[in-house]
């Protein structure tokens, strides 16, 4: 019995997994060195003090918190969601759709699509979502 092409799949997948782990740890170190983060509760307080309603601030952290690990990376309002937090743009679109659903806002359509600002920081995301509530309640 010889070595077929599939014999190397576990080795390749293992190498990819190790590479992803190393990349994530490097990203964490670089981000932590770049700025001083804050605890999630301090971030929520900061967002509320900046004019974000508590329900929106809670939604933002519930959506984004998992990208900051188990306290590995303390969040910062100036974090770029794609570059710093590593959030895929499609995930951000899903968060916006969930926000519209959770806050009973009309869903965008093909004729009236939602334009999500880019680049988008954590604070900018909260302000963007808050503005959607302001447009409907003003």
C-alpha positions as CSV (number, residue, x, y, z in Angstrom):
1,X,0.0,0.0,0.0
2,X,1.6,3.3,-1.1
3,X,1.2,6.9,-0.1
4,X,-1.6,8.4,-2.1
5,X,-2.2,12.1,-2.6
6,X,-4.7,12.1,0.3
7,X,-2.1,10.9,2.8
8,X,-0.7,14.5,3.1
9,X,-4.0,16.2,3.8
10,X,-3.7,15.9,7.6
11,X,-0.2,17.3,7.5
12,X,-1.3,20.2,5.3
13,X,-4.3,21.0,7.5
14,X,-2.2,20.8,10.6
15,X,0.3,23.3,9.0
16,X,-2.6,25.7,8.1
17,X,-3.9,25.4,11.7
18,X,-0.5,26.2,13.2
19,X,0.0,29.1,10.8
20,X,-3.4,30.6,11.7
21,X,-2.7,30.2,15.5
22,X,0.7,32.0,15.1
23,X,-0.9,34.7,13.0
24,X,-3.6,35.3,15.6
25,X,-1.1,35.5,18.5
26,X,1.0,37.9,16.5
27,X,-2.0,40.1,15.7
28,X,-2.9,40.1,19.4
29,X,0.6,41.2,20.4
30,X,0.7,43.9,17.7
31,X,-2.7,45.3,18.6
32,X,-1.9,45.3,22.3
33,X,1.4,47.1,21.8
34,X,-0.3,49.7,19.4
35,X,-2.8,51.0,21.9
36,X,-4.1,50.6,25.5
37,X,-7.4,48.8,25.4
38,X,-10.1,48.8,28.1
39,X,-12.2,46.3,29.8
40,X,-15.6,45.6,28.2
41,X,-17.4,47.4,30.9
42,X,-15.2,50.4,30.5
43,X,-15.9,50.3,26.8
44,X,-19.6,50.2,27.4
45,X,-19.4,53.2,29.8
46,X,-17.3,55.0,27.2
47,X,-19.8,54.4,24.4
48,X,-22.7,55.5,26.6
49,X,-20.8,58.7,27.6
50,X,-20.2,59.3,23.9
51,X,-24.0,59.4,23.3
52,X,-24.7,55.8,22.4
53,X,-27.8,54.5,24.1
54,X,-27.3,51.5,26.4
55,X,-29.3,49.1,24.2
56,X,-27.1,49.9,21.2
57,X,-23.9,49.8,23.2
58,X,-24.9,46.3,24.5
59,X,-25.8,45.2,21.0
60,X,-22.4,46.3,19.8
61,X,-20.5,44.4,22.5
62,X,-22.7,41.3,22.1
63,X,-21.9,41.3,18.4
64,X,-18.2,42.2,18.5
65,X,-17.0,40.8,21.9
66,X,-16.2,37.3,20.6
67,X,-13.6,38.8,18.2
68,X,-11.7,40.0,21.2
69,X,-11.3,36.5,22.7
70,X,-11.5,35.7,26.3
71,X,-9.8,38.9,27.5
72,X,-6.8,38.3,25.2
73,X,-7.3,41.6,23.4
74,X,-8.8,44.5,25.3
75,X,-11.1,46.4,23.0
76,X,-10.6,50.1,22.1
77,X,-13.1,52.5,20.5
78,X,-10.6,53.3,17.7
79,X,-10.1,49.7,16.7
80,X,-10.7,49.2,13.0
81,X,-13.2,46.3,12.8
82,X,-11.6,44.7,9.8
83,X,-7.9,45.4,10.4
84,X,-7.7,45.3,14.2
85,X,-10.5,43.0,15.2
86,X,-10.3,40.8,12.2
87,X,-14.0,40.9,11.4
88,X,-15.0,39.9,7.9
89,X,-17.1,42.5,6.1
90,X,-19.9,40.0,5.5
91,X,-20.1,39.4,9.3
92,X,-20.5,43.2,9.8
93,X,-23.4,43.1,7.2
94,X,-24.9,40.3,9.2
95,X,-24.6,42.3,12.5
96,X,-26.4,45.3,10.8
97,X,-29.2,43.0,9.5
98,X,-29.5,41.6,13.0
99,X,-29.6,45.1,14.5
100,X,-32.4,46.1,12.1
101,X,-34.3,43.0,13.1
102,X,-33.7,43.4,16.8
103,X,-34.7,47.1,16.8
104,X,-37.7,46.6,14.4
105,X,-36.2,48.8,11.7
106,X,-37.2,48.2,8.1
107,X,-34.8,45.9,6.3
108,X,-32.9,47.4,3.3
109,X,-34.0,46.3,-0.1
110,X,-32.4,46.1,-3.5
111,X,-34.0,49.4,-4.4
112,X,-32.9,51.0,-1.2
113,X,-29.7,49.2,0.0
114,X,-28.0,50.0,3.2
115,X,-24.5,51.6,2.8
116,X,-22.2,50.6,5.7
117,X,-19.4,53.2,6.1
118,X,-15.9,52.0,5.6
119,X,-13.4,51.9,7.2
120,X,-15.3,51.3,10.3
121,X,-14.0,51.6,13.9
122,X,-15.7,50.1,16.9
123,X,-17.0,53.5,18.0
124,X,-17.9,54.4,14.4
125,X,-20.0,51.2,14.2
126,X,-21.8,52.1,17.4
127,X,-22.5,55.7,16.1
128,X,-23.6,54.3,12.8
129,X,-26.1,52.0,14.5
130,X,-27.3,54.7,16.8
131,X,-27.9,57.0,13.8
132,X,-30.3,54.4,12.4
133,X,-32.4,54.6,15.5
134,X,-32.2,58.4,15.4
135,X,-33.5,58.4,11.8
136,X,-36.6,56.5,12.8
137,X,-37.4,58.2,16.1
138,X,-36.7,61.8,15.2
